[in-house]
């Protein structure tokens, strides 16, 4: 695709060996991420959505090499990451950072806020002097809305929203280009969530950041993302510009997801209360043949059983569905 | 008081003794649940929404104390002796929780856990109980019910476990089913299934349902009436359409305006409620929402606003009398 991409992911596989059920407990392969390809352009926010087990968290960890990949390619500015060893990976870690879901669980309770935020600097920029490091920590704290006086406090003294600000500061202190946010607001209360979403958008504008924003909440992703990738059982179902995806989803799974989002308006909520699908997610250890979504899909036919749909372009959008033309028409 | 009230809560307060002094989780709560209705209770963590219903069920933690009055069908049930409570719970009223896995015994089959309820409350034989359990699982749309009874909780998906919990809760045909964040741990497609199921059961059996959640979208789908909790107090209570269409409390406005919504055009920035929820160990003289409120006046700092009628079965606790609508996306 384009030469300007910040991140290029091609045919990425992340497989885990797991013991199957039964007496012999045979070794099976869990395909958590299965043939995933996409680009991230500098300055954009790519939303990644899907239900639990769709591989969205595994994918975000694999991109940052926090877990090993099985096959495929991840390139940052054209540099292949999957073959780098730890030492060669280190300088690149400055460019890619991560914000986690549960802020309190991802912060060391025995370290002060200042120590937590300074830690990536010590690891990734070891030659930076002490005074400069402290300046950088204070500046980052201010950027995320923490007070300088809070530098010697401990994580447990902070509420969830404030703790997430610490997690964001820890990611930003090394001045990364790409920040992978894995459900960064899911654990926060309603009244705090909007504060943190606004902060992430402000920081993006101020610092020219690129985000991969992983979330299960489609309304939040619509608010924050420029493009959206929909995953199902480790596979890409659809990648499309935000407005097109929400206005006219082409993949039946995207339509199912959108129809299930609760709307905080009783009139609309009751009108769209249609019979929801009763089928459940198939086991990721025994994926259906052909299209992974076919067991829950109202459009499934013999071709969907026989042939796995590839991600293909329709009207400038990418969809993996044999019946996408019907939806596009 | 309404003639069709099934549960009446009067002046309920819940207090916890902690090492740092008392925590006031629920304060002077008055509400009722009518027969066959769905009452939605919305609030954030620490708003007292769960503790209210744990107190009603007699399930408070050991350091918790409930005062006031709770009547079920006209009979006082708050702080009943353990024996009487055990007879009531799971019989005339039942409760399901966010995480069904923690509410089930992982070492017992689903069938054993379900039949136990009927053996205990209805003195049925194991065999009769089993037949009733199969019927109950079928009523929550679990296929192959007889075989599933011999499975263990971990063999079910999250959505199926919640169905099993609902089936178990309904075995004794309770008049009141309390659902505390029943779909919070579930995916949206499964959430939609569980909400549709609750609605169907309410219509079939006439069970009154209390739906406790932080999600205004979930409430909008199912509730007839809604009450909004903040800092252990009810701040607004209304019929569902008037709460969403004509809310009268600044906090309700904040909750509704600050969530990203798929039914509205996308805005560049979200409106926010500034600050954060109060510490429940302190008891301010004034309105607990005052430090975060866009409409604050002098009296708000001095006097707790009482929950009063503003017409049409609409109650709210707020001193401010003017129009809302000041909460815009901040610059």
Interface residues (C-beta under 8 A of the other chain):
Chain A: X51 X52 X159 X161 X162 X189 X190 X191 X192 X193 X194 X195 X197 X198 X201 X216 X218 X219 X220 X222 X223 X246 X256 X257 X258 X259 X260 X261 X262 X263 X264 X265 X266 X267 X268 X269 X270 X273 X275 X276 X277 X278 X280 X281
Chain B: X44 X45 X141 X157 X158 X159 X160 X187 X188 X189 X190 X191 X192 X193 X195 X196 X199 X214 X215 X216 X217 X218 X219 X220 X221 X223 X240 X241 X244 X254 X255 X256 X258 X259 X260 X261 X262 X263 X266 X267 X269 X270 X271 X272 X273 X274 X276 X277 X292 X330
